[in-house]
């Protein structure tokens, strides 16, 4: 799986990301886009925001089991939310976009 970049997001997903950031009511949230490849089950994690170069959590993983535990926990919570648009934002956790895509917020404290 290739590393995914922000510029590859659809216009709708870019607009939704901007709305999601505003809904979080924080100036610069640390948001990760987690996408699962339906065929290979590989996972791509992309961090949005400033200071993304030295991020050990960003990258490609062979499976969900290989993800950092904090991401796995947030995905577990978001799996319990509805996929019916518009999907809900869970404060301090993130938002499930579709069956394969999650936006998770990292606790920066």
C-alpha positions in Angstrom: 0.0 0.0 0.0 1.3 3.4 -0.9 1.5 6.2 1.6 -1.6 8.4 1.2 -1.4 12.2 1.2 -3.9 14.9 2.0 -4.0 16.0 -1.6 -5.4 12.6 -2.6 -8.6 13.2 -0.5 -11.7 13.8 -2.4 -13.1 17.4 -2.3 -16.0 16.1 -0.2 -13.6 14.5 2.3 -11.4 17.7 2.4 -14.6 19.8 3.2 -15.7 17.3 5.8 -12.2 17.3 7.4 -12.4 21.1 7.7 -15.9 20.9 9.3 -14.7 18.1 11.6 -11.8 20.3 12.8 -14.2 23.2 13.5 -16.6 20.8 15.4 -13.7 19.8 17.7 -13.5 23.4 18.8 -9.7 23.4 19.1 -7.2 25.4 17.2 -4.9 22.7 15.9 -6.2 19.2 16.6 -3.9 16.3 16.0 -6.1 14.2 13.5 -5.2 11.0 11.9 -6.9 9.5 8.8 -7.0 5.7 9.2 -7.9 3.8 6.0 -8.2 0.0 5.7 -7.7 -1.5 2.3 -10.7 -3.8 1.8 -8.7 -6.4 -0.2 -5.4 -6.6 1.6 -6.5 -5.5 5.1 -3.4 -3.2 5.1 -3.9 0.0 7.0 -2.7 3.5 6.1 -2.4 6.1 8.8 -1.9 9.7 7.7 -1.5 12.6 10.2 -3.0 16.0 9.3 -1.7 19.2 10.7 1.6 20.9 11.6 4.7 18.9 12.6 3.9 15.8 10.7 7.4 14.8 9.7 8.6 13.2 12.9 5.5 11.1 13.6 6.1 7.5 14.5 2.4 6.6 14.3 2.0 7.7 10.6 2.6 5.1 7.9 1.5 1.8 6.6 0.6 -1.2 8.8 0.0 -4.9 7.7 -3.2 -5.1 9.7 -5.3 -3.4 12.4 -3.5 -5.6 15.0 -0.3 -3.8 14.2 -1.7 -0.3 14.8 -0.7 1.6 18.0 -3.1 0.7 20.8 -4.4 4.2 21.1 -5.6 4.1 17.5 -7.1 0.6 17.9 -9.0 1.8 21.0 -10.5 4.8 19.1 -11.5 2.7 16.2 -13.2 0.2 18.5 -15.3 3.1 19.9 -16.1 4.4 16.4 -17.1 1.0 15.2 -20.2 1.3 17.5 -21.4 4.5 15.8 -23.8 4.6 12.9 -22.6 4.7 9.3 -25.7 6.6 8.3 -24.6 10.1 7.0 -23.9 12.4 8.5 -21.8 10.2 10.9 -21.5 11.5 14.4 -18.3 13.0 15.9 -17.4 11.4 19.2 -15.7 14.0 21.4 -12.1 13.1 22.2 -12.2 10.1 19.9 -13.0 11.1 16.3 -15.4 10.2 13.5 -16.1 7.2 11.4 -16.4 8.3 7.7 -17.3 4.9 6.2 -16.6 1.2 6.7 -13.0 1.6 5.9 -12.1 5.2 6.9 -11.8 6.7 10.3 -10.6 10.1 11.6 -9.1 9.8 15.1 -7.9 12.5 17.4 -4.7 11.9 19.4 -4.7 13.1 23.0 -2.0 15.7 23.1 -1.9 16.0 26.9 
